[in-house]
């Protein structure tokens, strides 16, 4: 074990305040869905739609905390029969105990539990993994680059990772409050006393404080005061290294990885990939053409700074490029979640012309699906390959098949950016895709 490679205070923090706050008995009434780890999504972005998640599939959750990702992956794999296993690794025994109890309540037996540091992975004698989840962990390491290289060393050459790190610009308010707590609580070694004092400081923050500006004060305070593990993790952490988009590309390159694409973390109103495009904010301005001549990481960093609220960057990464599924005849389109079905149904039924789609923060895009695309979408059932859908849409509309394909290809970029419609290969076994199906 190399737990000593972590700062002792960081380990002690998660022993005293396992994160996130979870009650094992809650597993009897609900399953927490980690949108990053939906099998259909992993397949689309990381395996070009060709992964079937069969018995040999191996997933690693590195820094698994109280178990959200490990439980969600293991539950999905269990529902596919005798398929796949999950390995959980974390430095906190308290967190591991909570995660294991949650798994026991659900009756999950396909998780291997390891109390250790992810930095020890190369020395554990593990078989390489198809998929690695590491969410909210690397930015808390003393050497995040060493952590990412450790993960890469146990990833299959054709595998992929789902990662989340903190955003440099979107967490400006958090870092100002962290500075405040370091100054105000300097010299107080006891974590419980630090938490108690931090609560009193938060309660006295005036409306003009950066943490309170533009927010409902009561809701902002509840976010921390009603969830002490969250308060500790966000405001009292001793090790916290954020990233800009440009820095993420450099971070991945140092471990021999490529950024596949940014993605939603969790919830309907999470950061959308469209928010990483400068055109969302600068459409129609001459400066946009100048920005479009810049390297993609710089373009996306410009968008990140304009947006100002990307506190988390969630993305897929892989040792090879071009792992995303693309619309071809043998690909099967499916709706990722139930809200995607509703949104696409509304778009299909809308009169000709653009409809407004609201993203986070009141940001809007005008979605103008071609009639031929709507004809294809109306036929999507999650089982039929695109080639047949193109044939049927062409017959129904009396349009040339080539025009149907071209229209769908143009619109699919936006549909997949919204994560409404994704793809799997016809020979890859279908997975449950509607969020409501995962609930007990």
N, C-alpha and C positions, 0 to 999 in steps of 0.2 A: 504493500500500500504506500502511496505517496501523498497522503492527505496533508503531511507537513509542508508540501509545496504551496499550499494555500496559506494566506494570512490567517493565523489562529483566530483573530477577532471575526473574520468573515465566517469561518466555520461555526464559531460560537453563536454568531447572530442567527444562523439558520437552525441551530439546535434549540435556541430559546424561542425563536419566532419562525416556525416552519412556514414556507411560502409556496403557493398562495394558501390562504386560510381555507381549510376544508374539513368537513365532518364526514367520516366514513359511512355513517348510517344513511346519509343523503343518497347514496348509490341505490338505495331501494326504490327511489322515486324518480330519479333522473340520471341522464348521462351527459356530462359536460362535453360539448363538441369543440374540438380544436380544429378550426376551419383549415389551418395550414396542413393538417394531417389527414384530411379526407382522402381515401384511397383513390377515388376518381380524379382528384386534383393532382395528387402525387404522380399518377400515371400519365396524365396529360403533359405536365411540365417536365417531369424527370425521366420518363421512359418512352417518349414519343408515342404514347398510347398503347404500348405493346407489353406491358407488365400484367400478368394474371394473378399475382399475389398467391401463388400456390404453396404447397407444404414446405418448400425450401426457402421461402422468403424470410429474410432476417432484418429486423429493424432495431436500431439503437436509439434510446433516449438518453442523451448525455446531459447530466445536470437535471434529473427528472423531477426535483422538488417533491411536492405532495402528490404527484402522479397524474395530472390531467392528460398529458400526451400519451404516457404509457398505457393508461386505462383505455383511452379512446382508440388507440391503434390496436391494442389487444382485443378489445370488444369487436371491432370491425373484422379482424382476422378470424376470431372465433366464429362469427356469424357466416363465415365462408366454409365452415366445416373444419377438417383437419388441415388448416392452412396457417403457416407462418408463426414466428415467435418474436417476442420483444425482449431486449435486454435493457434494464434500467440501471443507471449509474448515478450516484450522488454522494457528496461528502457528508451530508447531514443524516445522522441516524434517526433523528426525530422526523425528518421529512420522509425518509424511507419507511419508517414504521407506519406513518399515516397512509402513504401510498399502498403499502402491502395490505393494510386493513381494508382499504377501499376495494382492492382486487379480491380479497376474501369475501367481502359482502356480495360482490358480483359473481363469485364462483369462477373467477378467471384463473387458469392454471398454465397459461402460455407466456408468463413473464419470468425472466431470470433476474434476481435481485443482487446487486453488487454495491456494497458500501465502500466507495473509493473515489478517487479523483479521475476526471476524464483525462488528465495528463498521464495517467498510468495505463491507458488503453493499449499502447503498443506492446506492453509487457504482460498483458493478461492472457495471452495465448488464445484469443478469440478468433473464430472464423470471420472473414470480412463481411461487412453488412451491405445489403441492397439500399437501405435508406437510413439516414441518420437525422434525428431531430435534435437540435440544440437551440433552445429558445430562451433568451434572457440570461445567458450564462457567460458567454465569451467576454462580454464587456465588463464582467466582474473579476476577471483573472488578472493577476499581476503581469502576465505576459500573454495577451490574447492571441498573438501570432503563434506562440508555442501550442496553445490550446487548439487552434484551427489545424495546425500541422498534425497534431495528435489524432484529431478526428479523421483527417484525410488519409492517415496511414492505415486505418481499418475500414475504409470504404472500398467497395468493389470498383474496378475501373469503369464499369458501366452503371454504377450506382448514382444516387443523388442525395443531397442534403436539403433540409428545410431549416433555415436559420432566422433568428431575429436578434438584432442589436439595437441599441439606443441611437436615436437621431440627434446629431449635434445641435441643430438649430431649433428643432421642435421642443427641446427640453430646457430651453433657456430659463424658464421660471423655476424648474426643479433645481437647476444648478445654483441659482441665486439663493434658494432656500437652504440647500446643502451648505453653502458658504455661511449663511446666517447661523445654522445650527453648529457648525464647527467653531465659530467664534463665540457664540453664546454659551455653549456647553463645554468649552475647552477645560480640561482638567477633571472632568467627571468620568471616571473609568467604568462605573457600573451601568450596564446597558439598560436595565429596568428603570433606573433613575433618569437616564438620558431620555428614554421614551416619555416618562412622566413630565419632564421639563419641556420636551418638544411639544407635547400636547398644549401646555399652557401658552407657549410662544405662538403657536398656530392660532389659538383662539383670540389672540390680541392683534393679529395682523389687520391693518387698516384697509379700507376699500381700494386705496391707490397702490397697495403692494402688488407686485407683478403676479403673484399667485391668485389674486382676487379680481384683477381687472377683467371685465367682460364676462364674469362668471356669476352664477348664483352662489352667494357666499355660503349659505347653509349647506348646499349640495357639495361645494368644494371642501368644506370642513368635514362633512360626513365621510367623504371619500377616504380620509385618513384617520379621523378620530374613531370611526366605527370599525376600523380594520387595522389594528396595530401592526400586524406583519407587513401590510402594505406601506404604512408609515415608515417602518424601519427600512424596508427594502428600497424605498424611493428617496427618503430624506436623510437617513442616518447611515447609509452604506459607506464603508471606508474605501471601497474599490469600485470605480465607476468611470468607464472610458467610452464616450460617445463617438459616433462616426457620421461624417457627411457621405453623400453618395459617392463622390470621387474617392474618398478614403475606403469605402467598401470594396470598390473594384481593386484597389491596391492591396487591400487586406487579403482578398481571395487569391489574387495572382501570386502572392507570397507563399501560398500553400498549393499552388498548381491547380487552382480551381477557376471556373468561369461562372459569372453571374448568368443564370438562365433567364430569370425575370423577377421583378417585384410582385408581391401578391398580398392579398388581404390577410390580416392576422386573425381576427375573430370579430364577429358581429356584422350586421348589415351595413353599418355606417363606418366601417374601418377604412383606412387609407386605401384608395383604389389605384391601380396602376396608371390610370389616366392622369392622376395628380402629379405624376413624374414627368409629364410632358409640358414644356413651356407654352405650347399653343393653347392650353386650357385657360391661361391667364392673359396671354399677349396676342391673341388672334386679331389680325387686322393691323397690327403695328409694324412699321418698317423694321424695328429692332429685332423682331422675331426672325426675319430672314438672316440677319447677322448671327443670331444665336444658333440657328439651324446649321451653320457652317462649322460649328464647334464640335469636338468629340462628344459622343453620346453621354459619357459620365459627367462632362461639364454642363451639357444641356440639362441633364436631370438634377444636377446640383443647383442650377439657376432656379428650376421649378421648386425644388425643396426650400430654398431661401424665400422665394416669393410666397409660397404656401404658409410657411412659418409654424405649422402645427404638427409636423411629422415627428412625433416623439419616439416612434418605433419604425425601424426598417425591417420588413419581413420579406424573405426572398428564397428562391430555390437556387442552388449552386451545384455544379457537377464538374468532374474532371475533363469532360468533353463538351464541345459546343453543339448547338442545334439539337437539344433533347426535347424540344416542344413538339407536340403533335400538330400536323398541318392538314388542312382539308383536302383529302384525296378520296378516290372512289371507295377504297376499302376501309375507310374510317367511319365509325359510328358516332354521330353527335348525340349528346345527352345534356339535360339541364342539371346543373350542379346542385342546386338547392331549390326548395319549394318557392322561395320568393322569385327565383329566376323563371320558373314556370309562369307565375302570375305576371311578371314584367313582360315576358315575350308574348303572352296571350294578349295583353293590352296593346303591345306594339303591332301585333298582327291585325287586331280589330280596329286600330286607329284609322281615321280617314287619311287619304294621301297627304304627304307633307311630314315635316319634322315634328317629333314630340319631345318635350323637355324631360330629361332624366336628371334628378337631383342627386348629387353626390354629397359628401360631407360639407359642412360649413356653408351651406347654401349654394355651393358651386353647381352649375348646371351645364349639361351638354345638350345639343340638339341632335337627336337620333332620327335619322331619315332613312329607314330601311327601304331598299328597292322592292317593288311588288314581287319580283321573282324570288328574292330572299324570303319574303313573307310566305310565299307558296311552299318553299322548302321547310321553313320553321313549323308550319302548320302540320307537317307530316312527321315531325320528329317524335319518336316513341322510345328512344334509348336502346333499340334493338336492331333497327334497319340501317344498313350502311348507306353512305352518302351517294354511291353510284346509283342505287335504286331510287333514292329520294330525288336525285337530279332527273332521272328518267320520268318519274311520276309527275314531278312539277312541270317538266317540259310538256308532257302530254296534256296536263290539265290546263296549262296557259297557252298552249300552241306556240310556245317560244322555242327557238333553237336551243338544244342542250348546252352548247358552248356559252350562250348568253346567260343561262341559269347558273352555270359554274362560275362565270366571271362575276356576276352580281353577288353570289354567296361569298366568294373569296374576298371581295371588297368589304362586305359588311361583317364577315367573321372576325376581322381584326378587332372591331369595336365590341362585338358580342363576347369575345374571349377576354378582352381587357376588362370588361364589366364582370367577368366570370359568371356569365349567365349560361353560355353554351361552351362545352369542352368536348374533347374527342377521345375515343379509344379505338384500337384496331379491332376489326371484326373477329380475329382469332383470340383476343384477350377477353377472358371471362368478365362479364358485366359485374359491377359492384352497385350496392345500394347508393343512391345519389341524393334522395330527398331527405332533408334534415329531419323532418318529422318521423321518418322511419327509424331513426336512432333512439327515439325516446321510448321509455317503458310505458 
